[in-house]
Amino acid sequence: MSISMFAGITVLALLYHVHVADNPTELGLPADASTPTALAQIAKASFGDVTFLFYYVQAFTAGILILTANTAFNGFPLLSSLLAQHRFLPRQLHNRGDRLVFSNGIMLLALAAIGLIIAFDADVSSIIQLYIVGVFVSFTLSQAGMVRHWTKELTHTTDPPARRRIRRSQAINATGAFFTGIVLIIVLATKFLHGAWIVTIAMPLLFVVP
């Protein structure tokens, strides 16, 4: 589904000659002008800019972004509570609040999010670099981990049909790791000075924290 959506957006962007740039002057616009997102340009070209379907696409996109942001508030408090339980983080992060959620973890993440918004002056083009690097590091490591998992499965699997299924899964994960790794390298090479350097320093430091 994700591949189909990505392919469809790419084809429509090429057909409608969609252009997006950090600097509006690169598109022949005034320096203080706002540039519409790629999805907004595609929706406008497909449905017009004052139609129900145009605003439906915008609202649906906003909803997806809200759900995406919410996953961090669901996952981080639980992860921090587990780490706090084993003394890797302050014990306060393991405590549940009045509503039986890890309130301290939620507040810590909210403060960190507010700090990033203030530090980057709410500039999406800058903040997005932190997200992209983190996501593709996760994708690459998870796919590479599955390749290692299937390699171990092959060592104690003798049934030929089962081995073929394992090798097929291994090939799929290896392909995924290869392409996500390429994207990660490209992002680091092109966006390092635009904010990606923060993640490349922060992630190794977090990994080695005792």
Disulfide bonds with the S-S distance in Angstrom:
none
